[in-house]
Structure formats: C-alpha cells, structure tokens
Amino acid sequence: MPTKKKNRGTQAKKKTTSSPKSKRPSQRAEQEGTDIINLILKDHTPLKKLIKVMKDSDKEFSERHAAFEEFCPLLITHAKAEELVLYTHLKKDSEMRTEALEGDVEHQLADQMVEEAQRTNDEDLWSAKVKVLAELVEHHIKEEEGELLPEFKKDSDKKVREDLGEEFLRMKENINENGTEKNPSLLPEDVDEETVARH
C-alpha cells in the first residue's frame, strides 16, 4: 500500500518538476488553465488525499509516514509560491489584506509543524504532530476554497488571474529547482523580488 502511494506521489512530482523544462510557463498556463485559482485548486487535490491518510490512526504507521514524506515537498512548494504570488498581490487590496496575512500565519504554523514532526523520533508523538498538521492544513484549504478564492475571483479580472497563474508556475519551478529558505518570508536566492512586486 505505501509503495502505491509513493508511486502516485512520484508521478505527481514529475508533472510538477518535469513540465517546466519542456515548456515555458506561459505555454503550460495555457494548457492547464491560466487562472491562478485553478492552479491552486489543482495543487490542493493531492494534498487533500494525503491528509486523509495522515489523519487516519487506523492506518499503519508506515503508510502514514509515507504519506507525510510525499506531503511535505508538495505542501512547501505550493505554499511558498502561493505566499510570494497570490498573498503578495492580495495584501495590496485593503479588503483582502487580512485574509492574506492570516494565510501567511497559517503557512508559518504548518512549516513549524513539518519541522517539528521531522525532528520527532517517538512514534506516538510523531503521530500526534502529523495529525495536528494535517488538520491545520485541511482547515486552511477549506477556508481558502470556501472564502478567499471565491471572493478573489468575484473581485478580480481574469487577465490579472492569468498573469498571476503564470508567475505562480514560474515560482514553483524556481522553488523546485533551487529550494527555499526555512523562513517563509525569504525568497529563493535567484527569484527576482521586482517580478513578484509588480503584481
């Protein structure tokens, strides 16, 4: 069972990391749907599947651990790109600034929980931390899908969302290739801050 999960994660990861080398972000955006909202929802799908496994205390430890190992890089890449592109954009909107700041804080809490779980050797403590992490991210996704994204869609122009979507894909590509700092507010070294700021 864990092997199957891992294979699915490997395939999902290949889609994320191999596409950028074969196509420019604008070409990928056209084929996947250019809207950043669609791209974020697409990222949420594998995370939600892995959350179910991580939360399920009836599953074997090895299966929950494999799900966690698959979950972490997907979460980190998605969250950093979302912070640097979507949240940066939303913080300039007085009506959505609070939601963007709350999203940043929830991402920071998730980062902290990931690091704590990775440092934990006790199986029961690890299980408790991973369950709390899964519930935190699940709540964050529900709020985003139920409130933040619909509100953003209603109040934004499609072209703006498409431009943000292209930037989101570029940011994910950069993070996958270069990694990111532990501090979620720091950009990867060769990400151009002006490129992010122009949105």
Buried (B, 14 or more C-beta within 10 A) or exposed (E): EBEEBBEBBEEBBEEBBEBBEEBEBBEBBBEBBBBBBBBBBEBBEBBBBBBEBBBBEEBEEEBBBBBBBBBBBBBBBBBBBBBBBBBBBBBEBEEBEEBBEBBBEBBBBBBBBBEBBEEBEEEEEBBBBBBBBBBBBBEBBEBBBEEBBEBBEEEBEEEBBBBBBBBBBBBBBBBBEEEBEEEBEEBBEEBEEEBBEEB
